[in-house]
Amino acid sequence: MKNIIRSILYELIRTKLIYILFAIFALMMVLVTVFNGEDTCISGLYLTDSSVTFTFPIFMVGTAVGIISCADMKDKVGNYEILNGHSRLQYYLARFICSVTVASLLGYILSFIPMVLGMPIFGWGTKLDFECVFVRHILYIFPFIRLASFLACISFLVKNSFAMIAIGSAVGLSTPMLLEFFPDASDSVILSIYNLKHLMSFETWEIYNLSSSGIDRYRSAVSSLPANLTVSTMVVSLVMIIAYLLIGYALFRRSDLS
């Protein structure tokens, strides 16, 4: 299986589309940070619209899984690998592991752009505690791996990189709409996109004061991360990752490689 993984990574390094997409999504996040971070500082950006930290990364996860998982299927590479002594399980695990690892890491790295870029330029601000937000952000890796595992599971059924890129893009496009029109559709962390939203949701309250210049509004938020959210994020993610791994192989092991 090591040889298969080495081969996949070698081909991935030569795949320009991965670099192009990463650069495009990174540029989009840079623009969002620059245009929205000046007035509120970066803590204000996280408080008012935390979805900017994961919307474009979700696009990256979806498209990367499609490129990595399905790139060789149209060329029937799997037939040659199995004829050379590799089992279906090795073929499956190599692509599942590579696609999930690379896709989730690319999305995870992108999600930190507002923090890494914005703090030196605009400063963090005082609206949220940096250490608490940073811990919340670290936990992003679990929903990203879970989302990548789900898409990788589907990819072995679809077996078409263009179709998977379309599916991944559809997930990215639907994320802001789902969060906007169905904000209470999931009060749990079962769905990865809602898990990401919950991780960057803060309990807030506002105080108004009358002054000579009019009404002054003061907004405060609780930055600390609830322990139950931390535990549920990790436990549910691990369970779902294993479930997608098993379901994907159950679908794949009886399918036709041609």
Buried (B, 14 or more C-beta within 10 A) or exposed (E): BEEBBEBBBEBBEEBEEBEEBBEEBBEBBBEBBBEBBEEBBBBBBBBBBBBBBBBBBBBBBBBBBBBBBBBBBEEEBBEEBBEEEBEBEBBBBBBBBBBBBBBBBBBBBBBBBBBEBBBEEBEBBEBBBBEBBEBBBEBBBBBBBBBBBBBBBBBBEBBBBEBBBBBBBEBBBEBBEBBEEEEEEBEEBEBBBBBBBBBBBBEEEEEEEEEEEEEEEEEBBEBEBEEEBBEBBBEBBEEBBEBBBEBBBEBBEEEEBE
